[in-house]
Amino acid sequence: MADVFTGCGEQLRQARNAAGLSIETVSSRSKMPIRVVEAIEAENWESLGAEVFIRGQLRSYARLLGVDLEPQLQQRHVAPTALPPLVSHAHTPPLRRMAEQAGRRAVYIALTVVIVAPVIFASRSHLGGGSAGTVKSLDNYPVPEQPAAETAASTPAQRTPVIASMASITPPAAAAAPALELVFSGDSWVQVYGANGSTLEKGLLTSGERRSYQAGQVGRVVLGNSSAAQVLQAGKPVDLAAFSRANVARFTLSSDGSLAPVVD
């Protein structure tokens, strides 16, 4: 950039001296810092930033002094400043999402085993203990002596008593629906903030993605392209019309889970 605006600073310095103005006066009238004015006259372009900024500062200085720098500035071509690409840092990769789902299923199975196994074990112990006790009590009764043939003919075959367990087996409770769930049928820019102001979700979510939050976890939600988003509160759909403007929905969640529009 060293030779892009060569000569412009010197031309402006000469015009300032011819007008009898000090650097301080130019700084005050042009609303530019003194260091910027000095850098322009010294043609120290590297300290002024990108070419597009230098061009604007030169035009402001030239207008103040009545100097026409446009022929020189028009010969210079400044490439448009490229905006950085929008990258979603909150997007969850598919493999990670599948691993999280598998982990939740494993936890559910483990909890089921922990709850049901002791009940089954207690039931079997009760059955075994009752049978043994019944058989032992029969052995304590005296049996009169009888001839072997008569005993075989008159003694009916003994049946082992069966005791049915009355222990109730309580199935594990079904998982409750999330306090807030977001389901997307199209691309939508999403911002979800926690009750403490922290950022829970910020990025572009695509069709088929969904996010779930527990009670008290979310404080404020912003949904771009709200027509492609569905909000479920405790498993029930919420009408976003009361919270939407220009296809952008904004709402807050109170401590009891109720939704309210954001007050600008």
Contacts in CASP RR format, 6 or more apart in sequence:
PFRMAT RR
TARGET T0000
AUTHOR 0000-0000-0000
METHOD contacts of the structure
MODEL  1
MADVFTGCGEQLRQARNAAGLSIETVSSRSKMPIRVVEAIEAENWESLGA
EVFIRGQLRSYARLLGVDLEPQLQQRHVAPTALPPLVSHAHTPPLRRMAE
QAGRRAVYIALTVVIVAPVIFASRSHLGGGSAGTVKSLDNYPVPEQPAAE
TAASTPAQRTPVIASMASITPPAAAAAPALELVFSGDSWVQVYGANGSTL
EKGLLTSGERRSYQAGQVGRVVLGNSSAAQVLQAGKPVDLAAFSRANVAR
FTLSSDGSLAPVVD
1 45 0 8 1.000
1 46 0 8 1.000
1 51 0 8 1.000
1 54 0 8 1.000
2 45 0 8 1.000
2 46 0 8 1.000
4 45 0 8 1.000
4 51 0 8 1.000
4 54 0 8 1.000
4 76 0 8 1.000
5 43 0 8 1.000
5 45 0 8 1.000
5 54 0 8 1.000
5 58 0 8 1.000
5 72 0 8 1.000
5 76 0 8 1.000
6 43 0 8 1.000
7 43 0 8 1.000
7 72 0 8 1.000
8 40 0 8 1.000
8 43 0 8 1.000
8 58 0 8 1.000
8 69 0 8 1.000
8 72 0 8 1.000
8 73 0 8 1.000
9 40 0 8 1.000
9 41 0 8 1.000
9 42 0 8 1.000
9 43 0 8 1.000
9 58 0 8 1.000
10 41 0 8 1.000
10 43 0 8 1.000
11 67 0 8 1.000
11 69 0 8 1.000
12 40 0 8 1.000
12 41 0 8 1.000
12 58 0 8 1.000
12 61 0 8 1.000
12 62 0 8 1.000
12 65 0 8 1.000
12 67 0 8 1.000
12 69 0 8 1.000
13 41 0 8 1.000
15 65 0 8 1.000
15 66 0 8 1.000
15 67 0 8 1.000
16 23 0 8 1.000
16 26 0 8 1.000
16 41 0 8 1.000
16 65 0 8 1.000
19 65 0 8 1.000
21 65 0 8 1.000
23 34 0 8 1.000
23 37 0 8 1.000
23 38 0 8 1.000
23 41 0 8 1.000
24 34 0 8 1.000
26 32 0 8 1.000
26 37 0 8 1.000
26 61 0 8 1.000
26 64 0 8 1.000
26 65 0 8 1.000
27 33 0 8 1.000
27 34 0 8 1.000
27 36 0 8 1.000
27 37 0 8 1.000
29 64 0 8 1.000
30 37 0 8 1.000
30 60 0 8 1.000
30 61 0 8 1.000
30 64 0 8 1.000
31 60 0 8 1.000
32 57 0 8 1.000
32 60 0 8 1.000
32 61 0 8 1.000
35 47 0 8 1.000
36 48 0 8 1.000
36 57 0 8 1.000
37 61 0 8 1.000
38 44 0 8 1.000
39 45 0 8 1.000
39 47 0 8 1.000
39 48 0 8 1.000
40 48 0 8 1.000
40 57 0 8 1.000
40 58 0 8 1.000
40 61 0 8 1.000
45 54 0 8 1.000
48 54 0 8 1.000
48 57 0 8 1.000
50 81 0 8 1.000
51 76 0 8 1.000
51 78 0 8 1.000
52 78 0 8 1.000
52 81 0 8 1.000
55 73 0 8 1.000
55 76 0 8 1.000
55 78 0 8 1.000
58 69 0 8 1.000
58 73 0 8 1.000
59 69 0 8 1.000
59 73 0 8 1.000
61 67 0 8 1.000
62 68 0 8 1.000
62 69 0 8 1.000
86 204 0 8 1.000
88 202 0 8 1.000
88 203 0 8 1.000
88 204 0 8 1.000
88 205 0 8 1.000
89 202 0 8 1.000
89 203 0 8 1.000
90 190 0 8 1.000
90 201 0 8 1.000
90 202 0 8 1.000
90 203 0 8 1.000
91 203 0 8 1.000
91 204 0 8 1.000
91 205 0 8 1.000
92 100 0 8 1.000
108 175 0 8 1.000
111 172 0 8 1.000
112 172 0 8 1.000
115 170 0 8 1.000
115 172 0 8 1.000
116 169 0 8 1.000
116 171 0 8 1.000
116 172 0 8 1.000
119 167 0 8 1.000
119 169 0 8 1.000
119 170 0 8 1.000
120 169 0 8 1.000
122 167 0 8 1.000
123 165 0 8 1.000
123 167 0 8 1.000
123 169 0 8 1.000
126 163 0 8 1.000
126 165 0 8 1.000
126 167 0 8 1.000
127 163 0 8 1.000
127 165 0 8 1.000
130 163 0 8 1.000
131 160 0 8 1.000
131 161 0 8 1.000
131 162 0 8 1.000
131 163 0 8 1.000
134 161 0 8 1.000
134 163 0 8 1.000
135 160 0 8 1.000
138 158 0 8 1.000
146 154 0 8 1.000
177 232 0 8 1.000
177 234 0 8 1.000
177 235 0 8 1.000
178 212 0 8 1.000
178 213 0 8 1.000
178 214 0 8 1.000
178 232 0 8 1.000
178 234 0 8 1.000
178 235 0 8 1.000
179 213 0 8 1.000
179 214 0 8 1.000
179 215 0 8 1.000
179 216 0 8 1.000
179 217 0 8 1.000
179 218 0 8 1.000
179 233 0 8 1.000
179 234 0 8 1.000
179 257 0 8 1.000
180 212 0 8 1.000
180 213 0 8 1.000
180 217 0 8 1.000
180 218 0 8 1.000
180 221 0 8 1.000
180 231 0 8 1.000
180 232 0 8 1.000
180 233 0 8 1.000
180 253 0 8 1.000
180 257 0 8 1.000
181 210 0 8 1.000
181 211 0 8 1.000
181 212 0 8 1.000
181 213 0 8 1.000
181 231 0 8 1.000
181 232 0 8 1.000
181 233 0 8 1.000
181 235 0 8 1.000
182 190 0 8 1.000
182 192 0 8 1.000
182 205 0 8 1.000
182 210 0 8 1.000
182 211 0 8 1.000
182 212 0 8 1.000
182 221 0 8 1.000
182 223 0 8 1.000
182 229 0 8 1.000
182 230 0 8 1.000
182 231 0 8 1.000
182 232 0 8 1.000
183 208 0 8 1.000
183 210 0 8 1.000
183 229 0 8 1.000
183 230 0 8 1.000
183 232 0 8 1.000
184 205 0 8 1.000
184 206 0 8 1.000
184 207 0 8 1.000
184 208 0 8 1.000
184 209 0 8 1.000
184 210 0 8 1.000
184 228 0 8 1.000
184 229 0 8 1.000
184 230 0 8 1.000
185 207 0 8 1.000
185 208 0 8 1.000
185 228 0 8 1.000
185 229 0 8 1.000
185 230 0 8 1.000
186 206 0 8 1.000
186 207 0 8 1.000
186 208 0 8 1.000
186 225 0 8 1.000
186 228 0 8 1.000
186 229 0 8 1.000
187 204 0 8 1.000
187 205 0 8 1.000
187 206 0 8 1.000
187 207 0 8 1.000
187 225 0 8 1.000
187 228 0 8 1.000
188 204 0 8 1.000
188 205 0 8 1.000
188 223 0 8 1.000
188 224 0 8 1.000
188 225 0 8 1.000
188 226 0 8 1.000
188 228 0 8 1.000
188 229 0 8 1.000
189 203 0 8 1.000
189 204 0 8 1.000
189 223 0 8 1.000
189 224 0 8 1.000
189 225 0 8 1.000
190 201 0 8 1.000
190 202 0 8 1.000
190 203 0 8 1.000
190 204 0 8 1.000
190 205 0 8 1.000
190 211 0 8 1.000
190 221 0 8 1.000
190 222 0 8 1.000
190 223 0 8 1.000
190 224 0 8 1.000
190 229 0 8 1.000
191 199 0 8 1.000
191 201 0 8 1.000
191 202 0 8 1.000
191 203 0 8 1.000
191 221 0 8 1.000
191 222 0 8 1.000
192 199 0 8 1.000
192 200 0 8 1.000
192 201 0 8 1.000
192 202 0 8 1.000
192 211 0 8 1.000
192 213 0 8 1.000
192 218 0 8 1.000
192 220 0 8 1.000
192 221 0 8 1.000
192 222 0 8 1.000
193 199 0 8 1.000
193 200 0 8 1.000
193 218 0 8 1.000
193 219 0 8 1.000
193 220 0 8 1.000
193 221 0 8 1.000
194 200 0 8 1.000
194 217 0 8 1.000
194 218 0 8 1.000
194 219 0 8 1.000
194 220 0 8 1.000
195 216 0 8 1.000
195 217 0 8 1.000
195 218 0 8 1.000
195 219 0 8 1.000
195 253 0 8 1.000
195 255 0 8 1.000
197 219 0 8 1.000
197 220 0 8 1.000
200 213 0 8 1.000
200 217 0 8 1.000
200 218 0 8 1.000
201 211 0 8 1.000
205 211 0 8 1.000
207 228 0 8 1.000
215 257 0 8 1.000
216 253 0 8 1.000
216 255 0 8 1.000
216 257 0 8 1.000
218 253 0 8 1.000
219 252 0 8 1.000
219 253 0 8 1.000
220 250 0 8 1.000
220 251 0 8 1.000
220 252 0 8 1.000
220 253 0 8 1.000
220 262 0 8 1.000
221 231 0 8 1.000
221 249 0 8 1.000
221 250 0 8 1.000
221 251 0 8 1.000
221 252 0 8 1.000
221 253 0 8 1.000
222 248 0 8 1.000
222 249 0 8 1.000
222 250 0 8 1.000
222 262 0 8 1.000
223 229 0 8 1.000
223 231 0 8 1.000
223 240 0 8 1.000
223 248 0 8 1.000
223 249 0 8 1.000
223 250 0 8 1.000
224 247 0 8 1.000
224 248 0 8 1.000
224 249 0 8 1.000
225 247 0 8 1.000
225 248 0 8 1.000
226 240 0 8 1.000
226 244 0 8 1.000
226 247 0 8 1.000
226 248 0 8 1.000
226 249 0 8 1.000
227 247 0 8 1.000
229 240 0 8 1.000
229 249 0 8 1.000
230 237 0 8 1.000
231 237 0 8 1.000
231 238 0 8 1.000
231 240 0 8 1.000
231 249 0 8 1.000
231 259 0 8 1.000
232 238 0 8 1.000
233 257 0 8 1.000
233 259 0 8 1.000
238 259 0 8 1.000
240 249 0 8 1.000
240 251 0 8 1.000
242 261 0 8 1.000
243 249 0 8 1.000
243 250 0 8 1.000
243 251 0 8 1.000
243 259 0 8 1.000
243 261 0 8 1.000
243 262 0 8 1.000
250 261 0 8 1.000
250 262 0 8 1.000
251 259 0 8 1.000
251 260 0 8 1.000
251 261 0 8 1.000
251 262 0 8 1.000
252 259 0 8 1.000
252 260 0 8 1.000
252 261 0 8 1.000
252 262 0 8 1.000
253 259 0 8 1.000
253 260 0 8 1.000
254 260 0 8 1.000
END
